[in-house]
Amino acid sequence: MTEAPAPKTSRLAALRSALEQGSMRHGQRMINSMHPAEIASLIESLPPAKREIVWEFVDPEIEGDVLIELNEEVRAELIGGMDAEELIAATEGMEVDDLADLIGDLPETLNERVLRSMDAQDRARVSAVLKFEEDSAGGLMNLDTVTVRPDVTLEAVMRYLRMRGELPERTDRLFIVNRHDKYLGGLDITRLLTEDPERTVGEVMSSLEGIAPETPAREVAQLFEDRDLVSAPVVGGDGKLLGRITIDDVVDVIREEADHLGLSMAGLTEDEDMFAGVRTTARRRAVWLSINLATAVFAANVVGLFEATIEKVVALAVLMPIVASMGGIAGSQTLVLIIRGLALGQIEQSNARWLLVREILVGLLNGLLLAGLVGVAAGLYFHKWTLGAIIFAALMINLLAAALAGVSVPLLLRRLGIDPALAGGVVLTTVTDTVGFASLLGLGTLFLT
């Protein structure tokens, strides 16, 4: 029975222990027994000083595979410490799509040297991938495909595969093209093995639709999910087969999208180094904090307009955080839902109005329940039912504003070409704070002073 691999945390602890005890040889054996993705994950989990030690232990034959698994910031850091010959050696034997991704992170002068070090065929293959955006189907595709003609028998295909001796990794189907390399369909390996060998490829092929190379990576991931694909062909506008996308690349897209959604709402990026230096980290976060500070100052100015009211009715100052917090949380729930829907391609012009009406009705129902509860509690605590009615009304107004902003803000930002995940939270907080403070203090000014 094969022994299950140790959890990442225990491996990391064992490696740290080996490094601290000076057991360099043991640490090197541990590292090179891991998969490149595991090595990359361990490197990202170490402070910069220890990364350099671990990187020295990595077998040169797998350096390229490890580099491609690292996030962009850590990869750039390690590349900066490598000489040109070492980098060129690291690119040897890499898959075309991975090599294209790595070349994009190299200095331009080094790019030319890496391309010149390849043979003409590999250079042409890499150049074909580099023509497309990195986050598109063309950027994801690998050119290592196996093609057959529709008029040959399954037995002939089996003989051809035996002559090849091996198949590209994650090959679940062969692709069928005519003599002009026009894509016709797919031949599942299971059908190849189970159908009558005298039948022709054209008789048993499936009509798997090709993916245009310009298709965004997000849409590619959605297609793989909807169709339960392991691989899919990339087909150009002229109908010719360009390459294939495999599930491992799509998993990377899904993970990056999930990281982007979560981190962007805090003003961070998925490529940020967790162990970056204090100055670097502080500088990056200062930008986002400054934007939030500006919105907070705006909300504070709204409060300042009602300074006289707060002096007369101190209870309003006590209730202000409740109104702002409830609006912010309610709005964030809607905002995250809408951003997720946009990311999955589930929200369009046709259904956006329905979602807006639903969220307003949800805000109304929750407002009646929660605002009513807070209003009664405030009236009893401060012995002033007018104050209870005011906070009830302010909460209702802010919850409805939160629902409206939660739907409309991400839609508007996307139309303006701004990432809703990055800017949506700041805009929403500004809206709910401003509306909440203005409604509570405005109503207090009207009815309590």
N, C-alpha and C positions, 0 to 999 in steps of 0.2 A: 504494500500500500504506500502511495506517495505521501510524504509528510507535508502537511499544510504549511504555507509560508508564514513566518512570524509576522505579527502586526507591525505596521510602519513605526509606531511609537517605540516598540521594544527594539527594533532594528536601529532606530536613531539613537536610543539610549546606549545600546551595545557599541555602536560606532564611536559615540562621544567618549565612552569609557576607554575604548582602545586608544583613541587619540590622546586622551589625558594621561594614560599610563605609558605612552610612548611606544605602544605596540603597532608600529607602522606596517609591518608585514601582514599582521593579522587584519588590520583595517583595510589594506589593499585587497586582500583575498575576499573580504566581506563585500566590498564595493563591486568588484568585478564578477561576483556571483549573482548580482542583481540584474534585472531588466533595465534597459536605458531609461525608461520612464520612472522607475523606482529610484534610480540614481539621481535623476533630475529633481524628483520630489525631495530627496534627502538634502541635496545641495541647496534648494530653496529654503529648507528648514534650518540652515546653519547661518551664523553670523559671517560677515564677509571674510574675516581673517581665516576661519576654518574652511571656508569654501575653497580657497586657494590650495590648501593642503589636500583636500579630497579630490580636487580636480587633477592634481599631479598624479594621483593614484589611478585615474581612469585609463583603461586600455586605449591607446591611440586608435585602434580599429573601430571603436564604438563612440569616439568623441563626437562625431557628427550626429549620430542618433541621439546622444544625450543633449546636445545643444538644441536640437529642434524641439525637444520636449520641455525646455525651460521657458519661463515667461520672458518677454522681450527685454525687460530691464536687466535681469540676471544674465541672460544670454549676451547682451551687449557688454556687460562688465567682464565676462570671461573672454569674449572675443578680443576685447581691448588688450588683454594680457598675452595673447597668442601671436607668434610671428607668422608671416605670410606662408612659409613652407608648411608649418603645422596646420594652418587652416585649409590649405589646398589638400593636404593629405587626409584631413577629416572629412572632406566632401566626397572622397572616393567611395563608390559603391552605394551611395545614398539613393533612395527612390526619387524620381524626377520631381514629384510634387513637394517633397520635403526639401530637396535641394533648392528649388525655386523660392521657397519660404526663407531658407537660410541666406541665400544670395541677396535677398531684399534687405537684410540687416547688415551686410558687409559694406565697408567703404567702397566708393565707386571704382577707385583704382584697383582694389583687390578683386572686385567683381570681374573685371576684365581678365585678370590673371587666372582666376578660377575657370572662367569660360574657355580661355585659351588652353588650359591644361586638359580639357576634355577632347574626346574624338569628335569628329564632325557630326555623327549621328546623335550623340548625347547633347552636344551643344545646340543642335536644332530642336531637340525635344524640350530642353529647358527653356529655350527662347520661345517656344510655342506656348508654354504655360505662363511665362512672364508677360505675355501680351495681355493677359486678363487680370482684373482686379483680384487681390488676394482673397477677399471675402465674397467671391463669386464662384459659380460652378466651374468655370474655366480655371480659376486659381486653385480649386480643391482637387481637380482631376489628376489622375495618374495616366500616363500614356502607355503603360504596360498592359495591353489587352490581347486577348486571343480571339481571332476572327475566323469564321468559316463561311463557305458559300452555301446557298440554299439547295443547290441541285446535287450535292454529294450525299452518300448514304451515311448513316450513323456508324456503320462498321468502318468506313473510311476515316471518319472523324476520330474514332478510337485509335486507329493505326497512327494517325497524325500526332495525337497526344502522346502515344508511347514513344514516338520518334523524338518529340520535344524533350521528354524525360522529366519535365517539371512544369508546374503552373504558377502563375503569379499568386501571391498570398491573397486569401479571401476571395478566391474565384468560385462563385456559386453558379455562374452561367457563362456561356460563350456568346459572342456577339456575331450576328449574321449580317454580312455585307454582300453587295453584288460586285461585279468585276471593276466597277468604278468607285469602290469604297463607300457607296451610299448605304446608310444604315437601314436594315429591314426588320430586325427583331432580335429576340434572344433565344438561346437554347439552354434550358436548365440542365445542370449536371445530372440531376436525379432522372430526368426523362432520357438523357443520353444513355444512362446505365440500365434503364428498365424497359425501354421500348424495343420493338423488333429491330435488330441491326440492319435489316434490309430496307427499312423505311428511309426516306430522305429527310434532310434537315428541314426543308420547307414544309414538310407534312406535320412536323411535331413542334415547330418553333412557336414561341409566344409573342404577341404583339406588344412588347414592353415599350412604352413611350420614352423617347429620348429627352434629355434636359438641355435647354439652350445654355451655352457657355456664359451668357450674361446674367443668368438667374442668380439673384442674391443668395448667399449661403443660408440665410434664415429660411428662405422658401425651399431650398434643397432639403434642409432638415425636416421641414414639414412634409414634403413629399415622401421621404423615407419613412416617416412615422405613419402617414396615412396609408401607404402601400405596403408596409412591412418589408422594405427592401434591405438586402445585404449589399448589393451593388447596383449601379445604374449607369447607362451610357450617357455620355455628353455628345450632343450632335450639333454641328454648325448649321448656319443658315442655308448652306447649300446641300444639306442632308447628309453630309459625310460624317463618319464616326471620328471624333477627336480623341476620346479617351474614356475613362470610367471613374466614377466616384465610389468609394467603399465606405462601409459603415463606421470604420475607425475614424475617418476624417469627419464624419457627421457627428459622432459622439463628441469630438473636440469642439465642434461648432455649438452644440447644445450646451456643453459645459461653459464655454466662453459667454454665451448669451445669458446663462443663469448668473454667472459672476458679474457680468456687466449690469444686469438689472439690479442686483442687490447692492453692489458697490457704488454705482453711479448715483444712487439716491442719497449717498453720504458724501458725494463729491470726490470719490476715489475711482481709480481705474483698475481693471483686472490684471494689468501688467505691472502694477506697483509692487516693488520689492518690500516684503514685510520686514526685512532686516536692513533697510536702507539707513544711511546715517541720519543723525538728529537734524542737522541743518537742512538736508535735502527734504526730509519728511515734513519739517516745520514749514519750509518755503512752499511746498505744494499745498499743504492744508491751509496755509494762511490765505491763499487766494479764495478758497471756498468760504472760510470763516469771515473774510472781509465782505463778501457778497451777502452773507447772512447778517452781518453787523449792519450793513446799509438798510436791509429790510427791517431789522429790529428798530433802528433809529426812526424809520418812517412810522412804524407802529407807535413808538414812544411819542412822536410828535402829535399823533392823533389823541393820545391820552393827555398830553399837555394842553390841548385845547379845552379840556374839561377840568382843569386844575381847581377852579373855584368850586365846582360841583363836588369834587372828591373831598375838599376841605370841609364842606358842609355835611356830606353824607359819607362818612368813612366806611360804612358797610359796603359801598360800591367797590372800594379797593380790595376788600376781602373776597368779593365775588368775581372780580375780573379774571383771575386765573382759571376759574371753572369754565367760564364762557369760552375763553380762547382755547383751552385744552380740549374741550368736547368737540369744538369745531375742527381743530387740527386732526384729531384722531379719526373722526367721521370722514373728513375729506381725504385723509391718507388711505383709508380702506377703499374708497372709490377710486382714488388715483392709481393705486397699485393694480387694481382689477383692470382698469382701462389700459394702463401701460402694458400689462401682460396680454390683453386682447389684441393690442396693436402689434406686439411682437409676434404673436401667433397668426396674424393676418385675419383675425376673426371680426374685427370692427371696420366698417366702411361707412360711407356717407348714408347708405340706405338704412342701416340699423342704429346709427348713432343717436337719432332722435328718440327711438324707443328706449335706449339705455338711459338717456337723460331723464325722460319721464319716469322711468322705474326708480332711478336713484333719488329723484325728488320725492316720490311717494314713500320710499324707504326712509328718507330723512324726516318726512312729515310724521310717519308713524312712530319712529324712534323718538322724535322730538316731543310728541304728545306725552309719551310715557316718561322719558327721562327729564324733560324740562318741567313737566308737571310735578315729578317727585322733588326736584331741586327747588321749585317755586314754593311748594308746601313747606319743605324743610326750612327755607330761608324766612318765610313768613312767621313760622313758629319760633325760630331762633332769635330773630331780631324784633319780634312782636310788632311787625309792620307788614300787613298784607299787601300794601301797595308795592313794597319792595319785592315781595314774592312774585307778584304779577309782572313786574319789570324784568326780573331775571328769567321768568318763564318766556316772555316775549323775545328777549335778547337771545336766549338759547335757540328758540324756534327759528329766528331770523338767521343765526349763524349756521345752524345745521342745514338749512335749505341752501344757504350760500356755499357751504362746503360741498354739498352734493352737486350743485351747478358748476363750481370750480373744478371739482374732481373729474368731471366728464369733459368739460370744455377746454380746460388748460392743456392737457396732453394733446388733444386734437388740434388746437391752435398752434402749439409749439411744433408739432410734426409738419403742419402746413407751412410754417415759417422756416423749416429745415433745421430746427433745433431738437436735440435729443430730449424727448420727454422725461426719460429716466434721470437725466442729469439735472435739468432745470425745473422739472415739474414740482418737486418738493418745496423749493424756495418760493416759487410763485404762489403755490397753494397756502403755505404758512403766512405769507404776507396778506393774502386775501382774508383768511379766517381770523387772523389777529386784528386786522384793521376793522373788518365788519363787526367782529365780536365786541371790541372795545367801543367802537362808535355807536353801536346799537344800545349797549348797556348804559354807557354814560350819557348818550343823547336822550334816551328815555328817562334816565334819572334826572337830567336837567329839566325836562318838561314837567315831570310829575312830582318831584321831590324838593324842588327849590323855588 
